[in-house]
Amino acid sequence: MKARVTVTLKTGVLDPQGKAIENGLASLGFGGVGEVRQGKVFDIALSDRDAEKARADLSAMCEKLLANTVIENYAIEIL
Amino acid sequence: MKARVTVTLKTGVLDPQGKAIENGLASLGFGGVGEVRQGKVFDIALSDRDAEKARADLSAMCEKLLANTVIENYAIEIL
Protein backbone atom coordinates (compact mmCIF):
# COMPACT_ATOMS: atom_id res chain seq x y z
CA MET A 1 0.00 0.00 0.00
CA LYS A 2 1.25 3.47 -0.84
CA ALA A 3 0.53 6.64 1.04
CA ARG A 4 1.34 10.29 0.65
CA VAL A 5 1.84 12.51 3.68
CA THR A 6 1.84 16.26 3.10
CA VAL A 7 3.30 18.49 5.80
CA THR A 8 2.62 22.22 5.58
CA LEU A 9 3.33 25.14 7.87
CA LYS A 10 0.40 26.31 9.99
CA THR A 11 -1.22 29.60 9.06
CA GLY A 12 0.62 32.47 10.68
CA VAL A 13 3.96 30.69 10.87
CA LEU A 14 6.58 32.66 8.94
CA ASP A 15 7.88 30.90 5.83
CA PRO A 16 11.10 32.60 4.67
CA GLN A 17 11.71 29.92 2.05
CA GLY A 18 8.26 30.50 0.55
CA LYS A 19 8.90 34.25 0.61
CA ALA A 20 12.21 33.75 -1.24
CA ILE A 21 10.44 31.71 -3.92
CA GLU A 22 7.77 34.44 -4.19
CA ASN A 23 10.49 37.04 -4.77
CA GLY A 24 12.30 34.72 -7.18
CA LEU A 25 9.17 34.26 -9.27
CA ALA A 26 8.56 38.02 -9.30
CA SER A 27 12.11 38.74 -10.45
CA LEU A 28 11.73 36.13 -13.21
CA GLY A 29 8.82 38.20 -14.49
CA PHE A 30 5.90 36.13 -13.25
CA GLY A 31 3.25 38.68 -12.35
CA GLY A 32 0.14 38.01 -10.34
CA VAL A 33 1.80 35.65 -7.91
CA GLY A 34 0.56 36.12 -4.38
CA GLU A 35 1.73 34.28 -1.31
CA VAL A 36 3.88 31.17 -1.79
CA ARG A 37 4.24 28.64 1.03
CA GLN A 38 6.51 25.65 0.88
CA GLY A 39 5.83 22.30 2.48
CA LYS A 40 7.08 18.75 2.34
CA VAL A 41 5.64 15.61 0.88
CA PHE A 42 6.53 12.04 1.82
CA ASP A 43 5.68 9.08 -0.39
CA ILE A 44 5.70 6.03 1.83
CA ALA A 45 5.35 2.37 0.91
CA LEU A 46 3.65 0.35 3.64
CA SER A 47 3.14 -3.36 4.09
CA ASP A 48 -0.21 -2.73 5.87
CA ARG A 49 -3.16 -4.13 3.97
CA ASP A 50 -5.79 -2.37 6.02
CA ALA A 51 -6.33 1.31 5.20
CA GLU A 52 -7.51 2.16 8.72
CA LYS A 53 -4.43 0.58 10.29
CA ALA A 54 -2.20 2.33 7.75
CA ARG A 55 -3.82 5.66 8.54
CA ALA A 56 -3.27 5.16 12.28
CA ASP A 57 0.38 4.17 11.71
CA LEU A 58 0.99 7.17 9.47
CA SER A 59 -0.59 9.46 12.01
CA ALA A 60 1.80 8.15 14.68
CA MET A 61 4.76 8.60 12.28
CA CYS A 62 3.74 12.20 11.68
CA GLU A 63 3.43 12.93 15.39
CA LYS A 64 6.78 11.33 16.16
CA LEU A 65 9.01 12.13 13.21
CA LEU A 66 7.58 13.57 10.02
CA ALA A 67 5.96 16.74 11.30
CA ASN A 68 6.64 19.28 14.02
CA THR A 69 3.05 19.60 15.19
CA VAL A 70 3.78 22.86 17.02
CA ILE A 71 4.18 24.70 13.72
CA GLU A 72 3.08 22.20 11.06
CA ASN A 73 -0.09 20.50 9.91
CA TYR A 74 -0.09 17.14 8.21
CA ALA A 75 -2.48 15.44 5.82
CA ILE A 76 -2.55 11.72 5.09
CA GLU A 77 -3.71 10.33 1.78
CA ILE A 78 -3.87 6.60 1.03
CA LEU A 79 -3.15 6.04 -2.66
CA MET B 1 -7.07 31.27 -7.30
CA LYS B 2 -4.97 28.83 -5.31
CA ALA B 3 -2.79 26.09 -6.69
CA ARG B 4 -0.62 23.36 -5.30
CA VAL B 5 2.52 22.25 -7.09
CA THR B 6 4.08 18.96 -5.99
CA VAL B 7 7.67 18.27 -6.97
CA THR B 8 8.99 14.74 -6.55
CA LEU B 9 12.20 12.99 -7.53
CA LYS B 10 12.03 10.88 -10.67
CA THR B 11 12.11 7.12 -10.26
CA GLY B 12 15.67 5.89 -10.04
CA VAL B 13 17.09 9.12 -8.65
CA LEU B 14 18.72 8.45 -5.29
CA ASP B 15 16.95 10.06 -2.34
CA PRO B 16 19.29 10.02 0.69
CA GLN B 17 16.87 12.17 2.71
CA GLY B 18 14.06 9.69 2.11
CA LYS B 19 16.40 6.85 3.05
CA ALA B 20 17.30 8.62 6.30
CA ILE B 21 13.61 9.01 7.14
CA GLU B 22 13.06 5.32 6.33
CA ASN B 23 15.84 4.37 8.75
CA GLY B 24 14.54 6.83 11.33
CA LEU B 25 11.06 5.30 11.18
CA ALA B 26 12.53 1.79 11.51
CA SER B 27 14.58 2.78 14.54
CA LEU B 28 11.49 4.34 16.13
CA GLY B 29 9.88 0.91 15.90
CA PHE B 30 7.61 1.40 12.92
CA GLY B 31 7.66 -1.93 11.13
CA GLY B 32 6.40 -2.61 7.64
CA VAL B 33 7.68 0.65 6.21
CA GLY B 34 9.08 0.21 2.73
CA GLU B 35 10.62 2.89 0.59
CA VAL B 36 10.21 6.53 1.65
CA ARG B 37 10.76 9.33 -0.87
CA GLN B 38 10.64 12.98 0.02
CA GLY B 39 9.40 15.76 -2.21
CA LYS B 40 8.37 19.38 -2.00
CA VAL B 41 5.03 21.06 -2.16
CA PHE B 42 4.33 24.70 -3.05
CA ASP B 43 1.04 26.39 -2.23
CA ILE B 44 0.77 29.35 -4.54
CA ALA B 45 -1.82 32.13 -4.62
CA LEU B 46 -2.43 33.44 -8.13
CA SER B 47 -4.38 36.40 -9.44
CA ASP B 48 -5.27 34.47 -12.63
CA ARG B 49 -8.98 33.83 -12.98
CA ASP B 50 -8.70 31.38 -15.81
CA ALA B 51 -7.64 27.85 -14.82
CA GLU B 52 -6.01 27.13 -18.20
CA LYS B 53 -3.93 30.30 -18.01
CA ALA B 54 -2.99 29.50 -14.41
CA ARG B 55 -1.92 26.00 -15.37
CA ALA B 56 0.28 27.35 -18.19
CA ASP B 57 1.85 29.94 -15.86
CA LEU B 58 2.52 27.32 -13.18
CA SER B 59 4.05 25.01 -15.73
CA ALA B 60 6.46 27.78 -16.79
CA MET B 61 7.28 28.49 -13.11
CA CYS B 62 8.10 24.81 -12.59
CA GLU B 63 10.34 24.68 -15.65
CA LYS B 64 12.16 27.85 -14.67
CA LEU B 65 12.39 27.79 -10.89
CA LEU B 66 10.38 25.31 -8.86
CA ALA B 67 11.62 22.02 -10.25
CA ASN B 68 14.85 20.68 -11.65
CA THR B 69 13.32 18.80 -14.54
CA VAL B 70 16.45 16.73 -15.08
CA ILE B 71 15.81 14.82 -11.87
CA GLU B 72 12.34 15.93 -10.73
CA ASN B 73 8.75 15.57 -11.85
CA TYR B 74 6.11 18.13 -11.06
CA ALA B 75 2.35 17.96 -10.74
CA ILE B 76 0.03 20.95 -10.82
CA GLU B 77 -3.29 20.98 -9.03
CA ILE B 78 -5.68 23.90 -9.17
CA LEU B 79 -7.57 24.13 -5.85
N, CA and C atoms of all chains as a GROMACS GRO file, in nm:
protein
  474
    1MET      N    1   0.083  -0.120   0.000
    1MET     CA    2   0.000   0.000   0.000
    1MET      C    3   0.087   0.125   0.000
    2LYS      N    4   0.047   0.223  -0.077
    2LYS     CA    5   0.126   0.347  -0.084
    2LYS      C    6   0.047   0.461  -0.021
    3ALA      N    7   0.119   0.550   0.042
    3ALA     CA    8   0.053   0.664   0.104
    3ALA      C    9   0.134   0.789   0.078
    4ARG      N   10   0.066   0.900   0.078
    4ARG     CA   11   0.134   1.029   0.066
    4ARG      C   12   0.098   1.115   0.186
    5VAL      N   13   0.203   1.162   0.253
    5VAL     CA   14   0.184   1.251   0.368
    5VAL      C   15   0.232   1.390   0.327
    6THR      N   16   0.147   1.489   0.344
    6THR     CA   17   0.184   1.626   0.310
    6THR      C   18   0.194   1.708   0.439
    7VAL      N   19   0.307   1.770   0.459
    7VAL     CA   20   0.330   1.849   0.580
    7VAL      C   21   0.344   1.995   0.538
    8THR      N   22   0.258   2.080   0.594
    8THR     CA   23   0.262   2.222   0.558
    8THR      C   24   0.270   2.306   0.685
    9LEU      N   25   0.325   2.423   0.672
    9LEU     CA   26   0.332   2.514   0.788
    9LEU      C   27   0.194   2.562   0.824
   10LYS      N   28   0.169   2.577   0.955
   10LYS     CA   29   0.040   2.630   0.999
   10LYS      C   30   0.027   2.776   0.957
   11THR      N   31  -0.097   2.820   0.941
   11THR     CA   32  -0.122   2.960   0.906
   11THR      C   33  -0.061   3.048   1.014
   12GLY      N   34   0.005   3.153   0.972
   12GLY     CA   35   0.062   3.247   1.068
   12GLY      C   36   0.208   3.220   1.098
   13VAL      N   37   0.254   3.099   1.066
   13VAL     CA   38   0.396   3.069   1.087
   13VAL      C   39   0.474   3.126   0.970
   14LEU      N   40   0.578   3.205   1.000
   14LEU     CA   41   0.658   3.266   0.894
   14LEU      C   42   0.724   3.160   0.807
   15ASP      N   43   0.729   3.186   0.676
   15ASP     CA   44   0.788   3.090   0.583
   15ASP      C   45   0.889   3.164   0.494
   16PRO      N   46   1.010   3.184   0.544
   16PRO     CA   47   1.110   3.260   0.467
   16PRO      C   48   1.144   3.195   0.334
   17GLN      N   49   1.140   3.062   0.329
   17GLN     CA   50   1.171   2.992   0.205
   17GLN      C   51   1.064   3.022   0.099
   18GLY      N   52   0.937   3.017   0.144
   18GLY     CA   53   0.826   3.050   0.055
   18GLY      C   54   0.837   3.193   0.004
   19LYS      N   55   0.875   3.283   0.095
   19LYS     CA   56   0.890   3.425   0.061
   19LYS      C   57   1.000   3.442  -0.045
   20ALA      N   58   1.110   3.368  -0.028
   20ALA     CA   59   1.221   3.375  -0.124
   20ALA      C   60   1.176   3.329  -0.262
   21ILE      N   61   1.096   3.223  -0.265
   21ILE     CA   62   1.044   3.171  -0.392
   21ILE      C   63   0.952   3.275  -0.458
   22GLU      N   64   0.868   3.338  -0.373
   22GLU     CA   65   0.777   3.444  -0.419
   22GLU      C   66   0.859   3.555  -0.487
   23ASN      N   67   0.965   3.599  -0.421
   23ASN     CA   68   1.049   3.704  -0.477
   23ASN      C   69   1.121   3.656  -0.603
   24GLY      N   70   1.164   3.530  -0.602
   24GLY     CA   71   1.230   3.472  -0.718
   24GLY      C   72   1.138   3.471  -0.838
   25LEU      N   73   1.014   3.430  -0.817
   25LEU     CA   74   0.917   3.426  -0.927
   25LEU      C   75   0.892   3.567  -0.980
   26ALA      N   76   0.880   3.664  -0.888
   26ALA     CA   77   0.856   3.802  -0.930
   26ALA      C   78   0.974   3.852  -1.013
   27SER      N   79   1.096   3.822  -0.970
   27SER     CA   80   1.211   3.874  -1.045
   27SER      C   81   1.232   3.799  -1.176
   28LEU      N   82   1.170   3.684  -1.192
   28LEU     CA   83   1.173   3.613  -1.321
   28LEU      C   84   1.064   3.665  -1.415
   29GLY      N   85   0.984   3.758  -1.366
   29GLY     CA   86   0.882   3.820  -1.449
   29GLY      C   87   0.744   3.758  -1.439
   30PHE      N   88   0.724   3.670  -1.342
   30PHE     CA   89   0.590   3.612  -1.325
   30PHE      C   90   0.506   3.710  -1.241
   31GLY      N   91   0.412   3.775  -1.307
   31GLY     CA   92   0.325   3.868  -1.235
   31GLY      C   93   0.208   3.793  -1.175
   32GLY      N   94   0.136   3.859  -1.088
   32GLY     CA   95   0.014   3.801  -1.034
   32GLY      C   96   0.034   3.685  -0.940
   33VAL      N   97   0.156   3.672  -0.888
   33VAL     CA   98   0.180   3.565  -0.791
   33VAL      C   99   0.166   3.623  -0.651
   34GLY      N  100   0.076   3.568  -0.576
   34GLY     CA  101   0.056   3.612  -0.438
   34GLY      C  102   0.147   3.533  -0.345
   35GLU      N  103   0.092   3.498  -0.230
   35GLU     CA  104   0.174   3.428  -0.131
   35GLU      C  105   0.215   3.288  -0.181
   36VAL      N  106   0.340   3.252  -0.152
   36VAL     CA  107   0.388   3.117  -0.179
   36VAL      C  108   0.429   3.055  -0.045
   37ARG      N  109   0.384   2.933  -0.020
   37ARG     CA  110   0.424   2.864   0.103
   37ARG      C  111   0.479   2.727   0.063
   38GLN      N  112   0.591   2.693   0.123
   38GLN     CA  113   0.651   2.565   0.088
   38GLN      C  114   0.626   2.462   0.197
   39GLY      N  115   0.601   2.341   0.154
   39GLY     CA  116   0.583   2.230   0.248
   39GLY      C  117   0.660   2.108   0.200
   40LYS      N  118   0.638   1.998   0.268
   40LYS     CA  119   0.708   1.875   0.234
   40LYS      C  120   0.608   1.766   0.202
   41VAL      N  121   0.651   1.674   0.119
   41VAL     CA  122   0.564   1.561   0.088
   41VAL      C  123   0.646   1.432   0.103
   42PHE      N  124   0.586   1.332   0.164
   42PHE     CA  125   0.654   1.204   0.182
   42PHE      C  126   0.571   1.096   0.114
   43ASP      N  127   0.634   1.023   0.023
   43ASP     CA  128   0.568   0.908  -0.038
   43ASP      C  129   0.621   0.784   0.032
   44ILE      N  130   0.530   0.713   0.096
   44ILE     CA  131   0.570   0.603   0.183
   44ILE      C  132   0.505   0.473   0.137
   45ALA      N  133   0.588   0.370   0.122
   45ALA     CA  134   0.535   0.237   0.091
   45ALA      C  135   0.516   0.163   0.223
   46LEU      N  136   0.399   0.104   0.238
   46LEU     CA  137   0.365   0.035   0.364
   46LEU      C  138   0.324  -0.108   0.335
   47SER      N  139   0.356  -0.198   0.430
   47SER     CA  140   0.314  -0.336   0.409
   47SER      C  141   0.172  -0.359   0.465
   48ASP      N  142   0.117  -0.260   0.536
   48ASP     CA  143  -0.021  -0.273   0.587
   48ASP      C  144  -0.119  -0.300   0.474
   49ARG      N  145  -0.215  -0.388   0.500
   49ARG     CA  146  -0.316  -0.413   0.397
   49ARG      C  147  -0.449  -0.347   0.432
   50ASP      N  148  -0.455  -0.299   0.555
   50ASP     CA  149  -0.579  -0.237   0.602
   50ASP      C  150  -0.561  -0.085   0.604
   51ALA      N  151  -0.648  -0.014   0.532
   51ALA     CA  152  -0.633   0.131   0.520
   51ALA      C  153  -0.645   0.202   0.655
   52GLU      N  154  -0.732   0.152   0.742
   52GLU     CA  155  -0.751   0.216   0.872
   52GLU      C  156  -0.627   0.204   0.958
   53LYS      N  157  -0.567   0.083   0.955
   53LYS     CA  158  -0.443   0.058   1.029
   53LYS      C  159  -0.330   0.144   0.972
   54ALA      N  160  -0.324   0.152   0.841
   54ALA     CA  161  -0.220   0.233   0.775
   54ALA      C  162  -0.233   0.378   0.817
   55ARG      N  163  -0.357   0.426   0.818
   55ARG     CA  164  -0.382   0.566   0.854
   55ARG      C  165  -0.337   0.594   0.998
   56ALA      N  166  -0.366   0.500   1.086
   56ALA     CA  167  -0.327   0.516   1.228
   56ALA      C  168  -0.174   0.515   1.241
   57ASP      N  169  -0.108   0.423   1.169
   57ASP     CA  170   0.038   0.417   1.171
   57ASP      C  171   0.099   0.547   1.120
   58LEU      N  172   0.046   0.595   1.008
   58LEU     CA  173   0.100   0.717   0.947
   58LEU      C  174   0.080   0.836   1.039
   59SER      N  175  -0.032   0.838   1.107
   59SER     CA  176  -0.059   0.946   1.201
   59SER      C  177   0.046   0.946   1.312
   60ALA      N  178   0.078   0.826   1.363
   60ALA     CA  179   0.180   0.815   1.468
   60ALA      C  180   0.317   0.857   1.414
   61MET      N  181   0.348   0.820   1.289
   61MET     CA  182   0.476   0.860   1.228
   61MET      C  183   0.488   1.012   1.217
   62CYS      N  184   0.374   1.074   1.180
   62CYS     CA  185   0.374   1.220   1.168
   62CYS      C  186   0.399   1.285   1.304
   63GLU      N  187   0.330   1.234   1.405
   63GLU     CA  188   0.343   1.293   1.539
   63GLU      C  189   0.485   1.276   1.593
   64LYS      N  190   0.547   1.163   1.559
   64LYS     CA  191   0.678   1.133   1.616
   64LYS      C  192   0.796   1.181   1.534
   65LEU      N  193   0.782   1.182   1.402
   65LEU     CA  194   0.901   1.213   1.321
   65LEU      C  195   0.877   1.309   1.205
   66LEU      N  196   0.769   1.286   1.130
   66LEU     CA  197   0.758   1.357   1.002
   66LEU      C  198   0.719   1.504   1.014
   67ALA      N  199   0.642   1.536   1.118
   67ALA     CA  200   0.596   1.674   1.130
   67ALA      C  201   0.629   1.730   1.268
   68ASN      N  202   0.653   1.859   1.273
   68ASN     CA  203   0.664   1.928   1.402
   68ASN      C  204   0.527   1.989   1.426
   69THR      N  205   0.447   1.921   1.507
   69THR     CA  206   0.305   1.960   1.519
   69THR      C  207   0.284   2.094   1.591
   70VAL      N  208   0.391   2.152   1.644
   70VAL     CA  209   0.378   2.286   1.702
   70VAL      C  210   0.356   2.388   1.591
   71ILE      N  211   0.426   2.370   1.480
   71ILE     CA  212   0.418   2.470   1.372
   71ILE      C  213   0.368   2.412   1.240
   72GLU      N  214   0.346   2.280   1.234
   72GLU     CA  215   0.308   2.220   1.106
   72GLU      C  216   0.180   2.137   1.115
   73ASN      N  217   0.106   2.138   1.007
   73ASN     CA  218  -0.010   2.050   0.991
   73ASN      C  219   0.032   1.934   0.900
   74TYR      N  220  -0.035   1.822   0.915
   74TYR     CA  221  -0.009   1.714   0.821
   74TYR      C  222  -0.139   1.657   0.768
   75ALA      N  223  -0.132   1.607   0.645
   75ALA     CA  224  -0.248   1.544   0.582
   75ALA      C  225  -0.204   1.409   0.528
   76ILE      N  226  -0.287   1.308   0.551
   76ILE     CA  227  -0.255   1.172   0.509
   76ILE      C  228  -0.348   1.130   0.397
   77GLU      N  229  -0.292   1.076   0.293
   77GLU     CA  230  -0.371   1.033   0.178
   77GLU      C  231  -0.327   0.890   0.144
   78ILE      N  232  -0.421   0.798   0.144
   78ILE     CA  233  -0.388   0.660   0.103
   78ILE      C  234  -0.408   0.651  -0.047
   79LEU      N  235  -0.305   0.605  -0.118
   79LEU     CA  236  -0.315   0.604  -0.266
   79LEU      C  237  -0.363   0.469  -0.318
   80MET      N  238  -0.713   3.269  -0.702
   80MET     CA  239  -0.707   3.126  -0.730
   80MET      C  240  -0.586   3.065  -0.660
   81LYS      N  241  -0.608   2.949  -0.602
   81LYS     CA  242  -0.497   2.883  -0.532
   81LYS      C  243  -0.455   2.758  -0.608
   82ALA      N  244  -0.328   2.729  -0.601
   82ALA     CA  245  -0.279   2.609  -0.669
   82ALA      C  246  -0.177   2.541  -0.580
   83ARG      N  247  -0.165   2.412  -0.601
   83ARG     CA  248  -0.062   2.336  -0.530
   83ARG      C  249   0.026   2.266  -0.633
   84VAL      N  250   0.156   2.291  -0.621
   84VAL     CA  251   0.252   2.225  -0.709
   84VAL      C  252   0.330   2.124  -0.625
   85THR      N  253   0.334   2.000  -0.670
   85THR     CA  254   0.408   1.896  -0.599
   85THR      C  255   0.527   1.854  -0.684
   86VAL      N  256   0.644   1.862  -0.626
   86VAL     CA  257   0.767   1.828  -0.697
   86VAL      C  258   0.827   1.704  -0.631
   87THR      N  259   0.844   1.599  -0.710
   87THR     CA  260   0.899   1.474  -0.655
   87THR      C  261   1.017   1.427  -0.740
   88LEU      N  262   1.106   1.353  -0.679
   88LEU     CA  263   1.220   1.299  -0.753
   88LEU      C  264   1.173   1.195  -0.853
   89LYS      N  265   1.237   1.191  -0.970
   89LYS     CA  266   1.203   1.088  -1.067
   89LYS      C  267   1.244   0.952  -1.015
   90THR      N  268   1.177   0.849  -1.063
   90THR     CA  269   1.211   0.712  -1.026
   90THR      C  270   1.356   0.686  -1.063
   91GLY      N  271   1.429   0.624  -0.974
   91GLY     CA  272   1.567   0.589  -1.004
   91GLY      C  273   1.667   0.690  -0.953
   92VAL      N  274   1.619   0.812  -0.922
   92VAL     CA  275   1.709   0.912  -0.865
   92VAL      C  276   1.725   0.883  -0.716
   93LEU      N  277   1.847   0.874  -0.669
   93LEU     CA  278   1.872   0.845  -0.529
   93LEU      C  279   1.813   0.953  -0.439
   94ASP      N  280   1.756   0.912  -0.328
   94ASP     CA  281   1.695   1.006  -0.234
   94ASP      C  282   1.748   0.978  -0.094
   95PRO      N  283   1.868   1.030  -0.062
   95PRO     CA  284   1.929   1.002   0.069
   95PRO      C  285   1.843   1.051   0.185
   96GLN      N  286   1.772   1.162   0.164
   96GLN     CA  287   1.687   1.217   0.270
   96GLN      C  288   1.572   1.120   0.301
   97GLY      N  289   1.512   1.068   0.194
   97GLY     CA  290   1.406   0.969   0.211
   97GLY      C  291   1.458   0.845   0.282
   98LYS      N  292   1.578   0.803   0.244
   98LYS     CA  293   1.640   0.686   0.305
   98LYS      C  294   1.663   0.709   0.455
   99ALA      N  295   1.706   0.829   0.489
   99ALA     CA  296   1.730   0.862   0.630
   99ALA      C  297   1.600   0.856   0.709
  100ILE      N  298   1.492   0.904   0.648
  100ILE     CA  299   1.361   0.901   0.714
  100ILE      C  300   1.316   0.756   0.732
  101GLU      N  301   1.338   0.676   0.629
  101GLU     CA  302   1.306   0.532   0.633
  101GLU      C  303   1.378   0.466   0.752
  102ASN      N  304   1.508   0.493   0.764
  102ASN     CA  305   1.584   0.437   0.875
  102ASN      C  306   1.536   0.492   1.010
  103GLY      N  307   1.504   0.620   1.011
  103GLY     CA  308   1.454   0.683   1.133
  103GLY      C  309   1.325   0.617   1.179
  104LEU      N  310   1.234   0.593   1.084
  104LEU     CA  311   1.106   0.530   1.118
  104LEU      C  312   1.130   0.388   1.172
  105ALA      N  313   1.223   0.315   1.107
  105ALA     CA  314   1.253   0.179   1.151
  105ALA      C  315   1.308   0.181   1.293
  106SER      N  316   1.398   0.276   1.321
  106SER     CA  317   1.459   0.278   1.454
  106SER      C  318   1.361   0.329   1.561
  107LEU      N  319   1.254   0.393   1.517
  107LEU     CA  320   1.149   0.434   1.613
  107LEU      C  321   1.050   0.319   1.637
  108GLY      N  322   1.071   0.208   1.567
  108GLY     CA  323   0.988   0.091   1.590
  108GLY      C  324   0.872   0.074   1.495
  109PHE      N  325   0.868   0.157   1.390
  109PHE     CA  326   0.761   0.140   1.291
  109PHE      C  327   0.801   0.030   1.194
  110GLY      N  328   0.736  -0.083   1.204
  110GLY     CA  329   0.766  -0.194   1.113
  110GLY      C  330   0.685  -0.179   0.986
  111GLY      N  331   0.720  -0.258   0.887
  111GLY     CA  332   0.640  -0.261   0.764
  111GLY      C  333   0.648  -0.136   0.680
  112VAL      N  334   0.752  -0.053   0.704
  112VAL     CA  335   0.768   0.065   0.621
  112VAL      C  336   0.865   0.033   0.510
  113GLY      N  337   0.821   0.046   0.388
  113GLY     CA  338   0.908   0.021   0.273
  113GLY      C  339   0.981   0.148   0.236
  114GLU      N  340   0.988   0.173   0.106
  114GLU     CA  341   1.062   0.289   0.059
  114GLU      C  342   0.993   0.420   0.098
  115VAL      N  343   1.073   0.519   0.139
  115VAL     CA  344   1.022   0.653   0.165
  115VAL      C  345   1.093   0.748   0.069
  116ARG      N  346   1.015   0.833   0.002
  116ARG     CA  347   1.076   0.933  -0.087
  116ARG      C  348   1.020   1.069  -0.048
  117GLN      N  349   1.110   1.166  -0.038
  117GLN     CA  350   1.064   1.298   0.002
  117GLN      C  351   1.057   1.392  -0.117
  118GLY      N  352   0.955   1.476  -0.117
  118GLY     CA  353   0.940   1.576  -0.221
  118GLY      C  354   0.904   1.710  -0.160
  119LYS      N  355   0.871   1.804  -0.246
  119LYS     CA  356   0.837   1.938  -0.200
  119LYS      C  357   0.698   1.974  -0.249
  120VAL      N  358   0.634   2.060  -0.174
  120VAL     CA  359   0.503   2.106  -0.216
  120VAL      C  360   0.499   2.259  -0.205
  121PHE      N  361   0.442   2.324  -0.306
  121PHE     CA  362   0.433   2.470  -0.305
  121PHE      C  363   0.287   2.509  -0.314
  122ASP      N  364   0.240   2.585  -0.216
  122ASP     CA  365   0.104   2.639  -0.223
  122ASP      C  366   0.116   2.782  -0.272
  123ILE      N  367   0.057   2.807  -0.387
  123ILE     CA  368   0.077   2.935  -0.454
  123ILE      C  369  -0.057   3.004  -0.476
  124ALA      N  370  -0.063   3.131  -0.435
  124ALA     CA  371  -0.182   3.213  -0.462
  124ALA      C  372  -0.159   3.287  -0.592
  125LEU      N  373  -0.256   3.282  -0.681
  125LEU     CA  374  -0.243   3.344  -0.813
  125LEU      C  375  -0.358   3.440  -0.837
  126SER      N  376  -0.329   3.548  -0.912
  126SER     CA  377  -0.438   3.640  -0.944
  126SER      C  378  -0.512   3.597  -1.070
  127ASP      N  379  -0.458   3.497  -1.143
  127ASP     CA  380  -0.526   3.447  -1.263
  127ASP      C  381  -0.668   3.401  -1.229
  128ARG      N  382  -0.761   3.429  -1.320
  128ARG     CA  383  -0.898   3.383  -1.298
  128ARG      C  384  -0.931   3.265  -1.389
  129ASP      N  385  -0.846   3.245  -1.485
  129ASP     CA  386  -0.870   3.138  -1.581
  129ASP      C  387  -0.780   3.018  -1.547
  130ALA      N  388  -0.839   2.903  -1.526
  130ALA     CA  389  -0.764   2.785  -1.482
  130ALA      C  390  -0.660   2.742  -1.585
  131GLU      N  391  -0.695   2.754  -1.715
  131GLU     CA  392  -0.601   2.713  -1.820
  131GLU      C  393  -0.477   2.801  -1.820
  132LYS      N  394  -0.502   2.932  -1.805
  132LYS     CA  395  -0.393   3.030  -1.801
  132LYS      C  396  -0.306   3.003  -1.678
  133ALA      N  397  -0.371   2.976  -1.565
  133ALA     CA  398  -0.299   2.950  -1.441
  133ALA      C  399  -0.210   2.827  -1.457
  134ARG      N  400  -0.266   2.724  -1.518
  134ARG     CA  401  -0.192   2.600  -1.537
  134ARG      C  402  -0.068   2.624  -1.625
  135ALA      N  403  -0.085   2.704  -1.730
  135ALA     CA  404   0.028   2.735  -1.819
  135ALA      C  405   0.135   2.815  -1.743
  136ASP      N  406   0.090   2.913  -1.665
  136ASP     CA  407   0.185   2.994  -1.586
  136ASP      C  408   0.261   2.906  -1.488
  137LEU      N  409   0.190   2.818  -1.419
  137LEU     CA  410   0.252   2.732  -1.318
  137LEU      C  411   0.352   2.636  -1.384
  138SER      N  412   0.317   2.590  -1.501
  138SER     CA  413   0.405   2.501  -1.573
  138SER      C  414   0.536   2.574  -1.605
  139ALA      N  415   0.527   2.698  -1.650
  139ALA     CA  416   0.646   2.778  -1.679
  139ALA      C  417   0.727   2.802  -1.551
  140MET      N  418   0.658   2.828  -1.440
  140MET     CA  419   0.728   2.849  -1.311
  140MET      C  420   0.805   2.724  -1.271
  141CYS      N  421   0.744   2.607  -1.293
  141CYS     CA  422   0.810   2.481  -1.259
  141CYS      C  423   0.935   2.462  -1.343
  142GLU      N  424   0.920   2.487  -1.474
  142GLU     CA  425   1.034   2.468  -1.565
  142GLU      C  426   1.148   2.561  -1.530
  143LYS      N  427   1.113   2.684  -1.487
  143LYS     CA  428   1.216   2.785  -1.468
  143LYS      C  429   1.272   2.789  -1.326
  144LEU      N  430   1.190   2.758  -1.226
  144LEU     CA  431   1.239   2.779  -1.089
  144LEU      C  432   1.206   2.667  -0.992
  145LEU      N  433   1.082   2.618  -0.996
  145LEU     CA  434   1.038   2.531  -0.886
  145LEU      C  435   1.094   2.389  -0.893
  146ALA      N  436   1.115   2.340  -1.013
  146ALA     CA  437   1.162   2.202  -1.025
  146ALA      C  438   1.288   2.195  -1.110
  147ASN      N  439   1.371   2.100  -1.079
  147ASN     CA  440   1.485   2.068  -1.165
  147ASN      C  441   1.439   1.951  -1.251
  148THR      N  442   1.398   1.982  -1.373
  148THR     CA  443   1.332   1.880  -1.454
  148THR      C  444   1.425   1.767  -1.500
  149VAL      N  445   1.554   1.784  -1.477
  149VAL     CA  446   1.645   1.673  -1.508
  149VAL      C  447   1.620   1.556  -1.412
  150ILE      N  448   1.596   1.589  -1.287
  150ILE     CA  449   1.581   1.482  -1.187
  150ILE      C  450   1.445   1.482  -1.118
  151GLU      N  451   1.360   1.582  -1.146
  151GLU     CA  452   1.234   1.593  -1.073
  151GLU      C  453   1.113   1.600  -1.166
  152ASN      N  454   1.004   1.543  -1.119
  152ASN     CA  455   0.875   1.557  -1.185
  152ASN      C  456   0.794   1.661  -1.109
  153TYR      N  457   0.701   1.723  -1.179
  153TYR     CA  458   0.611   1.813  -1.106
  153TYR      C  459   0.466   1.786  -1.144
  154ALA      N  460   0.378   1.812  -1.049
  154ALA     CA  461   0.235   1.796  -1.074
  154ALA      C  462   0.166   1.923  -1.028
  155ILE      N  463   0.074   1.970  -1.111
  155ILE     CA  464   0.002   2.095  -1.082
  155ILE      C  465  -0.142   2.063  -1.052
  156GLU      N  466  -0.191   2.121  -0.944
  156GLU     CA  467  -0.329   2.098  -0.903
  156GLU      C  468  -0.391   2.234  -0.875
  157ILE      N  469  -0.499   2.264  -0.943
  157ILE     CA  470  -0.568   2.390  -0.917
  157ILE      C  471  -0.672   2.363  -0.808
  158LEU      N  472  -0.667   2.442  -0.700
  158LEU     CA  473  -0.757   2.413  -0.586
  158LEU      C  474  -0.887   2.494  -0.592
   0.00000   0.00000   0.00000
